[in-house]
Amino acid sequence: MIIEMRTYRTKPGKRSEFLEVFRTKSIPAHHEVGMKILGPFLSVEDPDVFFFMRGFPDLASREPMKAKFYEGSLWKEELEAVLMPMLDKYDVVLVEDSENRVRW
């Protein structure tokens, strides 16, 4: 399994609003294209930061699955315009579960 370890910093005071849309619309859309989501996990030290992991079966499936999500109508016509303005920045670290221990 290939996992993106994602850290998001929202603009001040926007974390709850971002997460409401993320939980209700973005996560189900990720699942529809086969991506697994673990989280979100809220920072206890910073009210504008959260973390989540996004999983793919293997490296070869990562780009096509991401393309299906980001080129889809939900992202293009709704989520991008709502979510991106609430973000200050995000970071992604790509890791591999080489022993296939992750079970979501």
C-alpha positions as CSV (number, residue, x, y, z in Angstrom):
1,M,0.0,0.0,0.0
2,I,1.1,3.5,-0.8
3,I,0.2,6.2,1.7
4,E,0.2,9.9,1.5
5,M,0.7,11.5,5.0
6,R,-1.0,14.8,4.6
7,T,-0.7,17.9,6.9
8,Y,-3.1,20.8,6.3
9,R,-3.1,24.2,7.8
10,T,-6.3,26.2,7.3
11,K,-6.6,29.9,7.4
12,P,-7.3,31.0,11.0
13,G,-10.6,29.8,12.3
14,K,-11.5,27.8,9.2
15,R,-10.6,24.3,10.3
16,S,-14.1,23.3,11.5
17,E,-15.7,24.6,8.3
18,F,-13.1,22.9,6.1
19,L,-13.5,19.6,8.0
20,E,-17.3,19.6,7.7
21,V,-17.1,19.7,3.9
22,F,-14.1,17.3,3.9
23,R,-16.0,14.7,5.9
24,T,-19.4,15.0,4.2
25,K,-18.3,15.4,0.6
26,S,-14.6,14.8,-0.1
27,I,-14.1,11.6,1.9
28,P,-17.1,9.8,0.2
29,A,-15.8,10.9,-3.2
30,H,-12.3,9.6,-2.4
31,H,-13.9,6.2,-1.4
32,E,-15.9,6.1,-4.7
33,V,-12.6,6.1,-6.7
34,G,-11.0,3.5,-4.4
35,M,-8.8,5.8,-2.2
36,K,-8.8,5.0,1.5
37,I,-8.8,7.8,4.0
38,L,-7.7,7.5,7.6
39,G,-8.5,10.5,9.7
40,P,-8.7,13.4,10.0
41,F,-6.7,13.8,13.1
42,L,-6.8,17.2,14.8
43,S,-3.7,18.9,16.2
44,V,-4.0,19.6,19.9
45,E,-1.3,22.2,19.7
46,D,-2.6,24.3,16.7
47,P,-6.3,24.9,16.1
48,D,-5.8,25.5,12.4
49,V,-3.9,22.2,11.7
50,F,-5.1,18.7,11.0
51,F,-3.6,15.5,9.5
52,F,-5.0,12.6,7.5
53,M,-3.7,9.7,5.5
54,R,-4.8,8.8,2.0
55,G,-4.1,5.3,0.8
56,F,-3.7,3.6,-2.6
57,P,-3.3,-0.1,-3.4
58,D,0.0,0.5,-5.1
59,L,2.2,3.2,-6.7
60,A,0.8,2.5,-10.2
61,S,-2.8,3.2,-9.2
62,R,-2.0,6.5,-7.3
63,E,-1.9,8.9,-10.3
64,P,-4.9,7.5,-12.1
65,M,-7.0,7.5,-8.9
66,K,-6.0,11.0,-8.1
67,A,-6.8,12.1,-11.6
68,K,-10.3,10.5,-11.4
69,F,-11.0,12.5,-8.2
70,Y,-9.4,15.9,-9.2
71,E,-10.8,15.8,-12.8
72,G,-14.2,14.8,-11.6
73,S,-17.2,17.2,-11.6
74,L,-17.5,17.3,-7.8
75,W,-14.0,18.6,-7.3
76,K,-14.0,20.9,-10.4
77,E,-17.5,22.3,-9.9
78,E,-17.8,22.5,-6.1
79,L,-15.1,21.3,-3.8
80,E,-12.1,23.1,-5.3
81,A,-13.8,26.5,-5.1
82,V,-15.0,25.9,-1.5
83,L,-12.0,24.1,0.1
84,M,-8.9,25.7,-1.5
85,P,-9.6,29.3,-0.3
86,M,-9.8,28.0,3.3
87,L,-6.3,26.5,3.1
88,D,-3.2,28.3,4.1
89,K,-0.9,25.4,3.1
90,Y,-0.5,21.7,2.9
91,D,2.3,19.2,2.9
92,V,2.4,15.6,1.6
93,V,4.9,12.9,2.5
94,L,4.6,9.7,0.4
95,V,5.4,6.4,2.2
96,E,5.0,2.7,1.5
97,D,3.6,0.0,3.7
98,S,6.1,-2.5,2.4
99,E,5.0,-5.3,4.7
100,N,1.2,-4.7,4.0
101,R,0.4,-4.2,7.7
102,V,-2.1,-1.4,7.2
103,R,-5.7,-2.6,7.2
104,W,-8.4,0.1,6.8
